[in-house]
Amino acid sequence: MGDAPPLLVAELSGNHGGSLNKAFELVEKAVESGADAIKLQTYTPETITVKGRCDRFLLKDGLWAGQYLDQLYAKAMTPWEWHEPLAQRASDLDVMLFSSPFDESSVKFLEDTLAPPIYKIASFEMNHFPMLEEIGKTRKPVLASVGVSTLNEIEKAISVLRDAGCPQIILLHCVSEYPAKVEEFSLRRINLLRDRFDLPIGLSDHSLGHLTAVAATAMGARVIEKHFTLDRESTSTDGAFSMLPDEFREMAKAVRMTFQALGSAQDGDDAAKPKPTRFKRSILVSEDISRGNLLRPENIRVARPGDGLCPSHWKDVLGKRVNKDLKIGHPLSWSDLEL
């Protein structure tokens, strides 16, 4: 990979607007615009959150303000039955297609249906340790966005993946804002990540334009991921921060020209720690539980938002009794358990 320009990945996300024909066109236009690979997102609302209706589940600002988490994910998801025909269309165009799974069942689905060559882990999923373990077991290379993870959290995720059998990890520097501002990127963090973990580094870029992608290429990024859209209509869920075909084509040209002119850039300084986010995973109650009942996989789930116990305690809490009635969506804490 070091002798080739960065792998250019077009992320389709929910920009198909619920139309399979539009999804096909997205694949075709992305390839025409210079994409080396197509990426999907594989989830359902039930695999990414629970149907909470309290304030914690309501998006209050940004592009998706006024929607509850499950409502947004229901609108933005790519139906699972679309994956195979979209992968075939990508294959016909001689590019690979892969996906970001969002729970263990989506990993199994992707393995059984597509057997993708690589996996992508989204920024907010880097602490979904049960899923990371399943991805590692596939023994496929992994692209991992680290936009909301501390260095210690990244190290822990790498260990889970490697211990499960993952052969290669590429960390993607990322600012998990939509859209992200160029001045927030602290691109020298690419050097910090490379030096700390001795792994290839790439960029998952939600900023407007291609300045950040070009700069990251000059710093040695091996992968550039950008959201791709045909329009910026409201039905294209991520259209506001996605690249139109002409924009993606310009970026592809600029990135590849930059790579041809590359020297080496090794120096860097510590970047600011990423801001905490409520969109990481935690252990939440997934159905009402009465006092004295046991915690089981059927009544708790690793889900968003991230204000419950860390998923690393999943095995520790299974089989424990609760000391109070717990409602669906409750963020599990040690104080809820009979210890």
Residue, then its C-alpha position, 0 to 999 in steps of 0.5 A: m500500500g505504501d507505493a500506491p496513492p491513498l485508497l479513496v473510499a466513497e461512503l454512501s450512508g443514507n444518501h440513497g433516500g430510501s431508493l434502491n435505484k438511487a443507491f445503484e446510481l450512487v455506486e456508479k457515480a462514485v466509481e466514475s468520480g474516482a472512488d477505489a471502494i464503496k462503503l455502506q453502513t449495516y444496521t437497523p434501529e434496533t441494533i444501534t439504539v433502543k426506542g427511548r422517548c426521554d430527552r436523552f434520545l432526542l437530537k436537539d441541534g445539528l442536521w438532524a435536530g428534532q428526531y429521536l435516535d431510532q427515528l433517524y436510524a430508521k430513515a437513514m439505514t440501508p436495507w440489508e436486502w440491498h447489500e448483495p445487489l449493491a456489492q454485485r454492482a460494485s464488483d461489475l465496476d471493478v471496485m470493492l464494497f464493504s461496510s461498517p457493521f454496528d452490532e454482532s448480528s450485522v457482522k454475521f450478516l455481512e460475512d454470510t452475505l458479502a464476505p467483504p474483504i475488509y471491515k470499517i469500525a465507525s468512531f462511535e463504535m470503538n467501545h462496542f467490544p462484543m462487536l469488535e471481538e466478532i469482527g476480529k474473528t473474521r480475520k479480515p483487515v480493519l479500518a477504525s475511525v478514532g474520532v471520539s476515542t482517547l489513546n487508552e481507548i484506542e489501545k484497548a480496542i486494538s487489543v480486543l481486535r488483535d486478540a480475536g484474530c484481526p491481522q491488520i488495523i488502519l487507524l483513521h483520524c477523524v473529527s466526529e462532527y457533521p460537518a466538521k470544521v477544517e480548523e478542528f482537525s489537528l492533523r498533526r495527530i496523524n503523526l501522534l497516532r502513527d508513532r504511538f501505535d506503529l500502524p498505518i493511518g488514514l483519514s475519515d473526513h466529514s469536512l467540506g471541500h478537499l483541503t483536509a484530505v489533501a493535507a492528510t495525504a501529504m502527511g502520509a495518510r493511506v486511506i481517505e474516506k468521504h461521504f458521497t451524494l448525488d444531491r443535497e436534498s433533505t432525503s439525502t440524510d448526510g447530503a449537507f456534508s457529503m461530496l457531489p460527484d464533481e467535488f469527489r472527482e476534484m478531490a481524487k485528482a488533487v489527492r493523487m497529484t499530492f501523492q505523486a509530489l510527496g516528501s515525508a512528514q514525520d514531525g508532530d505534536d500532541a493534539a487536543k484530546p477528543k471531546p466526550t460524546r454521548f453517542k458511544r456505546s454503553i449498557l442500556v436496559s432494553e426492556d422493562i425489568s422488575r426488581g429482583n430479576l436477573l440481567r440477561p442478554e434479552n433485557i440489556r443491550v450494548a447501545r447508544p447513548g453512552d451514559g450507562l456502564c462501559p460495554s467492557h463490563w458486559k460479562d460482569v453484569l450478566g446474571k446479576r439481580v437488579n435492586k429496583d424497577l428499571k425502565i427501557g432505555h435506563p443507563l445501567s449502573w453499579s448502583d442498580l445491582e445487588l452486589 
